[in-house]
Amino acid sequence: MDTTNSNSGGEGGRKKHWLRGRSRLRLSLTIGLTIAAGLASRRFPALVPDLLGKYPGDVLWAQMVFWMAALVWRRAPKSVLAIRAFAFCCVIESSQLYRADWILRIRATTPGHLVLGSTFAWLDLVAYALGILFCVIAEEHWPKLLRTANRDPRLDLHFGHDHVRSSTSLTVPRPPQSDLG
């Protein structure tokens, strides 16, 4: 059983926190938030500095690809996920050089444009690399952030799960069990 990625099990029967490891829930939420941010960056361009142009959307698109790869290959090392995600991004970007009528019609639709893009640009590859690099760094430091947050009772991230708690964590006592029910 892979205890680093599951929401239950763990050492000594302890439940794993849903934010730890590559839980499906955390990755799904991350993908959803990334998609929302990417769509917002294109729908509301005033939110993005003019200097950055359309590239925040490209960075976020590559991040979404990385998080989806992490969801599919949850046990894969970050380096493998990064290579797979960047390769996928490069294939999609390179496919934009193919200009057949049928694929141009697909790219003219909103879903087709969001997934396949429209025009090849070398700088898009740089944006993809930066987005994936951010994901690798975020995955590296996420556990450290959680450890820090779990030591600070003001940032208790357990949301009521039964965990073995440190002496600095806030706990709410459970009401006594009644034999009447």
C-alpha positions in Angstrom: 0.0 0.0 0.0 1.4 3.4 -0.9 1.0 5.4 2.3 2.5 8.6 1.0 -0.4 9.1 -1.4 -3.4 7.7 0.3 -5.7 9.4 2.7 -5.7 6.6 5.2 -3.2 4.2 6.6 0.1 5.7 7.3 2.5 4.9 10.2 0.8 3.1 13.1 -2.7 3.4 11.6 -2.6 7.2 11.5 -4.7 8.7 8.8 -2.8 10.8 6.3 -3.9 14.3 6.0 -5.7 15.1 2.7 -3.2 17.9 2.0 -0.1 15.6 2.4 1.5 13.8 -0.5 -0.2 13.6 -3.9 -3.7 13.0 -2.7 -6.4 12.9 -5.4 -8.4 15.5 -3.6 -5.5 18.0 -3.3 -4.4 17.5 -6.9 -8.0 17.8 -8.2 -8.5 21.0 -6.2 -5.1 22.3 -7.5 -6.1 21.5 -11.1 -9.4 23.3 -10.7 -7.8 26.4 -9.1 -5.2 26.4 -11.9 -7.8 26.2 -14.6 -9.8 29.0 -13.0 -6.7 31.2 -12.7 -5.8 30.5 -16.3 -9.2 31.3 -17.6 -9.3 34.4 -15.5 -6.0 35.5 -16.9 -7.5 35.4 -20.4 -11.0 36.5 -19.6 -9.9 39.5 -17.5 -6.6 40.7 -19.1 -6.6 43.8 -16.9 -5.7 41.6 -14.0 -2.4 40.8 -15.6 0.3 43.5 -16.1 0.6 44.4 -19.8 4.3 43.6 -19.7 3.5 39.9 -19.2 1.0 39.7 -22.1 -0.6 36.3 -22.6 2.2 34.4 -20.9 0.6 34.0 -17.4 -2.0 31.9 -19.1 0.6 29.8 -20.8 2.5 29.3 -17.5 -0.8 28.2 -15.8 -1.6 25.9 -18.7 1.7 24.1 -18.2 1.1 23.9 -14.5 -2.3 22.3 -15.1 -0.6 19.8 -17.4 2.0 19.0 -14.6 -0.7 18.6 -11.9 -2.7 16.3 -14.3 0.4 14.3 -14.9 0.8 14.1 -11.1 -2.8 12.9 -10.8 -2.2 10.1 -13.3 1.3 9.1 -12.2 1.0 9.8 -8.4 4.1 7.8 -7.5 6.4 9.3 -10.2 9.3 11.5 -9.1 9.0 15.2 -9.8 11.6 15.1 -12.4 9.7 12.4 -14.4 6.5 14.4 -14.1 8.3 17.6 -15.3 9.7 15.8 -18.3 6.4 14.3 -19.2 4.5 17.5 -18.8 7.0 19.6 -20.7 7.1 16.9 -23.5 3.3 17.1 -23.7 3.4 20.9 -23.9 6.0 20.8 -26.6 3.9 18.3 -28.7 0.8 20.5 -28.4 2.8 23.7 -29.2 4.5 22.0 -32.2 1.2 20.7 -33.4 0.3 24.4 -34.0 2.6 24.3 -37.0 0.2 21.8 -38.6 -2.3 23.9 -40.5 -4.8 21.5 -42.1 -8.4 22.8 -42.4 -9.9 20.2 -40.1 -7.6 21.1 -37.2 -8.0 24.8 -37.8 -11.7 24.4 -37.5 -11.2 22.6 -34.1 -8.8 25.3 -33.0 -11.5 27.9 -33.9 -13.8 26.6 -31.2 -13.3 27.7 -27.5 -12.4 24.2 -26.2 -10.1 23.6 -29.2 -8.3 26.9 -28.7 -7.9 26.3 -24.9 -6.5 22.8 -25.4 -4.6 23.1 -28.7 -3.8 26.8 -28.9 -3.6 28.5 -32.3 -0.2 29.9 -33.2 3.3 28.4 -32.6 5.6 30.7 -30.6 9.0 29.9 -29.1 8.3 32.0 -26.1 5.4 29.8 -25.2 7.9 27.0 -24.6 9.8 29.3 -22.1 6.5 30.0 -20.4 5.7 26.3 -20.2 9.2 25.6 -18.7 8.7 28.3 -16.1 5.3 27.0 -15.1 6.5 23.4 -14.7 9.6 24.6 -12.8 7.2 26.4 -10.4 5.3 23.2 -9.9 8.5 21.2 -9.1 9.6 23.9 -6.6 6.1 23.9 -5.1 6.0 20.2 -4.7 9.4 20.3 -3.1 8.4 22.9 -0.5 4.8 21.9 0.1 5.6 19.3 2.9 7.8 21.9 4.6 5.0 24.5 4.5 2.6 21.9 6.0 5.1 21.0 8.8 5.4 24.7 9.6 1.7 25.2 9.6 1.0 22.2 11.7 3.4 23.6 14.4 1.6 26.9 14.4 -1.8 26.5 16.2 -3.2 29.6 14.3 -2.7 27.7 11.0 -4.2 24.3 12.1 -4.9 22.4 8.8 -6.4 19.3 10.2 -10.1 20.2 9.8 -11.3 17.9 12.5 -9.6 14.7 11.4 -8.4 12.3 14.2 -4.7 12.7 14.1 -2.0 12.2 16.7 -1.5 15.8 17.7 1.5 17.6 18.9 1.3 19.6 22.1 1.0 22.8 20.2 -2.0 21.8 18.1 -5.4 23.0 19.1 -7.9 20.2 19.7 -11.5 20.2 20.5 -12.6 17.6 23.0 -15.1 15.1 21.8 -18.4 14.9 23.8 -18.6 11.8 26.0 -20.2 8.7 24.4 -23.6 7.8 25.7 -24.8 4.2 26.2 -28.4 5.3 25.5 -28.0 5.6 21.7 
